[in-house]
Amino acid sequence: MLRRNSQTIMSTIRFMISRTTRSLRSLSLLTAMFLPRYLSALVFTIGLSAGYANASSFDNIQTISKAYLPIQQSANTIFAADATTFQQLAPLVSVCNAASERKQPQHLAALVTANQRLLIANISKPAVLQLIEQLLNLYLKSAADPLINAALATFDPYVEAKAHYYLANYYFSLGDYDKVAAELGNIEVENALTADERAYSTILYGITLQKQKQHRKAISYYEKVESSSRYYSYAQLNRAVAFIRQGWWTDAQLAIENALKQDNSEIGELNNRLLVVLGFSQLRYEFYRDARVTFRKISLGSEYENPALLGLGLAALHQGDYIGSLNAFKRLKEKPFEDIYVIESRLLIAFVHEQMKQLANASALYSEAIVYYQTKQAEAKQRSVSIRLAQRQSNTVLVNSLPPYIKADISPILFDLGRDLSVLKAKVDDKKLQMEADELLTQVNTAINTEAQILIDSHQEKLTSYLSQAQYGVAKLLDTES
């Protein structure tokens, strides 16, 4: 999720590689083009993807979400007419929970709207408060609003704190950081939240500060998360990234080591993520042997395996271990699914052969890379043309034709909203509401295509740079021969 504001990390990576030969420096600067993309995405972004295409994405999402509210409200009223009404809370909550688990937003909203009085009469009960969270997680704010208003009208600090906490999470998913800070600031009694919720909200506030470039202040918040918390390792990772943004790599390493001491076995890929950041930190300080040890600890098949192979290859290259470097880069090249690391591996392999003085092999590999990058450029150009055509047919989305590593960076909330609008439009008979839903769906598809275009353009820039480096490699070798 945080690829923007990465100039500090880029400069530190460039410093890391500046002590090698001129040719190695020129190639490593190319590598530095996408390392910040990875490293700056490591902040723990609750409920968000790896990142968004550009800063305007959140503006689009907030605009679309706001326009969706009256459409939701009208649809809720229509669907509520056919929804089951309950006299007892327990069976209602059970049915609502089932709808939430099955990702049936219209059904859940209809149930809540049809049984609004019963729910408001029991607003202080944890099961009802959790329904607010479920509604907001599915972006059903229009259905949640009456319950939220009732919760805030109780003047019960426990109930109010829960409402503000759930709203903070909702606004965070929309990238509305001012409202995140406001909602968290409205929590008057911290003990009204559970220990996990307090830690979670502390991290949320720290991320909000980092989004506002207040990294030092964010660090002080991450330090409030206790080592006994299930979120401690996340807090330490965020703290490390904040240190990196300040150029404090030693402090970043200590924070990562603190996190690695914890038992993170139940938290998926967190350890692998921590190890990659630590490995690049060690690479930055020229602890090449330590970096290689760290990168080797990353699990095979992990989503972080490719950047780990890149780091492993670079560390070996700095040590003059060309065989080890080639092994890492060749493993990257042989990966069945392409990403930016796999794409660059061809250039790196050619460069290693050049360093080994295998000039004929290097020249052939550079020439092969030129053809490869030209082909990739042509593919990217065709995708760009297709996306622009889709923009003229605003209800057309062509993202399925994009490579997975590009598609994955498009805001996932847009796909969720597009799906919900399509379902809503198909279910209602009201022509006016259908037209409103269709118009908003057009905005959603336009936003998706716009993000796709930005990502494709960025990818094309990288391909152009890789192609130029490969062409320079061939020219340099020809000049050496002459």
Sequence and secondary structure as in RCSB ss.txt:
>XXXX:A:sequence
MLRRNSQTIMSTIRFMISRTTRSLRSLSLLTAMFLPRYLSALVFTIGLSAGYANASSFDNIQTISKAYLPIQQSA
NTIFAADATTFQQLAPLVSVCNAASERKQPQHLAALVTANQRLLIANISKPAVLQLIEQLLNLYLKSAADPLINA
ALATFDPYVEAKAHYYLANYYFSLGDYDKVAAELGNIEVENALTADERAYSTILYGITLQKQKQHRKAISYYEKV
ESSSRYYSYAQLNRAVAFIRQGWWTDAQLAIENALKQDNSEIGELNNRLLVVLGFSQLRYEFYRDARVTFRKISL
GSEYENPALLGLGLAALHQGDYIGSLNAFKRLKEKPFEDIYVIESRLLIAFVHEQMKQLANASALYSEAIVYYQT
KQAEAKQRSVSIRLAQRQSNTVLVNSLPPYIKADISPILFDLGRDLSVLKAKVDDKKLQMEADELLTQVNTAINT
EAQILIDSHQEKLTSYLSQAQYGVAKLLDTES
>XXXX:A:secstr
   SS HHHHHHHHHHHTTS HHHHHHHHHHHTTHHHHHTT S  TT  S  SSTHHHHHHHHHHHHHHHHHHHH
HHHHHTTS   SSHHHHHHHHHHHHHTT HHHHHHHHHHTHHHHHHTTTSHHHHHHHHHHHHTT HHHHHHHHHH
HHTS  HHHHHHHHHHHHHHHHHHT HHHHHHHHHT   GGGS HHHHHHHHHHHHHHHHHTT HHHHHHHHTTS
 TTSTTHHHHHHHHHHHHHHHT HHHHHHHHHHHHTS  TTSTTHHHHHHHHHHHHHHHTT HHHHHHHHHTS T
T TTHHHHHHHHHHHHHHHT HHHHHHHHHHHHT SS  HHHHHHHHHHHHHHHHTT HHHHHHHHHHHHHHHHH
HHHHHHHHHHHHHHHHHSTT   GGGS HHHHTTS HHHHHHHHHHHHHHHH   HHHHHHHHHHHHHHHHHHHH
HHHHHHHHHHHHHHHHHHHHHHHHHHHHHHH 
